[in-house]
Amino acid sequence: MKKIFTLLIILLLSISPVYAKKDKGGKDNSSSSSNSGSSSSSSGLGKSESKSAKSEDKAAEKAAKEETKSLTQNVKAPKGASKQEKEKVKAINKSLKETRKLENKLAKAKNDQQIQKALENFDKNVSKINNGQKVSTYVKVAKSLGLNASIGALQANFGTPQETGILELQNQIQLTNSLISSLPNQIQSIELTINNLNQSISELNGSIDTLQNEIDELNTRLNQINEELTNTELTEEQIEDLNNQKTSIENQISDTQNSLDNSQSELNTNTDQLNTENQNLNNFQKELDAATASLSQLEQQLNETVESVNIGKRDSGWTTVNLDANNDGIIDENDIQ
């Protein structure tokens, strides 16, 4: 009996830790605690990510607002400006102010209805300003292209790249860079052609000299035969043999002369081609030198033009944006994407 009681005690002690880990519902407390910790950690991570995303959104919103503020800063009338010039500057500043208000409202808009309302208010306000219709159209084009609205307003008031000459200078610079990039390859190709032609001309000159020497030797032999045929003591067989030799030599002279004429013709062709390629090389080299020299001048001219067009201390990037989306040379509602 004592032995049985001892065994029961041992059995209870061996299973008691298992019950200690379970709650009244029979669930494992350690597992529950672990899951709770994991859930809490996941929740904390999600909140952290959400907070970080909101912080980034606020930073981006602030940066966009600062950009708009910088682009739409007021224009100052020059000293000694006439009343008419001052009125023009006043109208420009009003259009920039309305554009700033529009951009900020669009940034805060939560739905299409609010966007539409912001655009309607903008149209209504700028319609009272000189050049208002143009400003409205340019702003809508800019927004449709994913740009800041102020870019449209600035170009409506101070000129597009087409009007200021900036686009033409950009195209000239692009063409010049293309020439500087491609001409060296063309020059190298021409130089290779010239080398091949010089080698061919050298070989043809050697061949012509050889053929001419052969003709000279054949003519010498022919003269000797003609001299021998004047001998009155020759037999008929000797005369016939000499005449046969003469005919053979004359045929050789004819064939060799044909080869010589062909070589001379090829030499003339190659010489003409060589002269042409040398002229092309000279022209390409001059073109490369001119392009290299003009590039820095064009870039300087572009910088000066951008500086003169860019009113105030705002970022000059707006001056080079091309709003002519359909490339028809006109900026109108057809450019709205």
ABEGO torsion letter per residue (X at the ends): XAAAAAAAAAAAAAAAAAAAABBAAGBBAAAAAAAAAAAAAAAAAAAAAAAAAAAAAAAAAAAAAAAAAAAABBBBBBBGBBAAAAAAAAAAAAAAAAAAAAAAAAAABABAAAAAAAAAAAAAAAAABBGAAAAAAAAAAAAAAGBBAAAAAAAAAAEBAAAAGAAAAAAAAAAAAAAAAAAAAAAAAAAAAAAAAAAAAAAAAAAAAAAAAAAAAAAAAAAAAAAAAABAABBAAAAAAAAAAAAAAAAAAAAAAAAAAAAAAAAAAAAAAAAAAAAAAAAAAAAAAAAAAAAAAAAAAAAAAAAAABBEABBAAAAABBABAAGAGBBBAAABX
